[in-house]
Amino acid sequence: MATKVWMPLCKQHPHNPPLSLSFILSPFQHMTMASSNTQDGHLDAIFNQKRALRTQVRKTLKAIHPSHRSQQDDAIQNIISESPWFKSSLRLCAYISCSALREVDTSKLLSQILQDPVSGGKKLYVPWVEDKNSHMRMLRISRIDDLIANSMDILEPAPIDAYGNAREDVMQANEPVDLFLLPGLAFDKSGRRLGRGGGYYDTFLKNYKDLANTRNWIQPLLVALSYSEQILDEGVIPMTSSDVPIDALVSPAGVIPITTAAINRSMVPLEVALKGTWIRGFSATTVNFPSSDTGML
């Protein structure tokens, strides 16, 4: 109950301070305000850490020689295309890489999905940014020509196809997505992902995971693509409750399954997976985990 305060029936003298709000707040309200201030301060600290880390990672990515980046692009895409979890996926969402952002290239993978007769049965959904408020949709495309450059010179599908029909939105699809191929600025082996700060992927992934739960679907496998230089030591990337962790990570060295879902789909012996060993294509036959991938920044 609020503390009663006697207030005189006269105007406040201009030289006297106004009555403090603290006199009319209950102890519970005091505690709530203090807790809120503490949480706000904690979030501010996390956002500042993320901002500084993004700056650092961008400098590192900029310093990678183009030929080395191209080699890593090829290696990562080859690993994915040869992986059983990719070959068996029927419906997947994948980002369209942007060289200006120094993202891991996905052009060969997308072409394979859309052109290769072996992959002919796959449905591919790619991002379309709806607005500047972290709203993004995943729309189905059937050919590379479905993509056009937006105002940021980033390729994305037009919401309406060449025949005047609305493209299929993955959130309205009748069947679940098996696999997400995700971009990011930095990652670690515990599943933490540092995005670019817009919140588009975290917002979309949370909404899709909620949809999958509602429809009793198996959750999709969330796989991030990463240059060696983007992989940081565990604990370096700060997290908030709105950050969605990944299930597995692909670098030129191979694949590391992180969650139980990734381990189950990889058919990797549990004792191997728990050691955080890099496994090429989720196969225990080739293990290659160079020290350069344990934390470059």
ABEGO torsion letter per residue (X at the ends): XBBBBBBBBBBBBAABBBBBAAAABBAAAAAAAAAAAAAAAAAAAAAAAAAAAAAAAAAAAAABBAAAAAAAAAAAAAAAAABAAAAABABBBBBBBBAAAGBBBAAAAAAAAAABAAAAABBBBBBBBABAAGBBBBBBBABAAABBBBAAGBBBBBABBAAGBBBBBAAABABBBABBBBBEABBBAAGBBBBAGAGAAAAAAAAAAAAAAAAGBBBBBBBBBBBAAABBBBGABBBBAABBBBABBBBAAEBBBABAAAAAAAGBBAAAAAAGBBBBGGBAABBBBBAAAAGAX
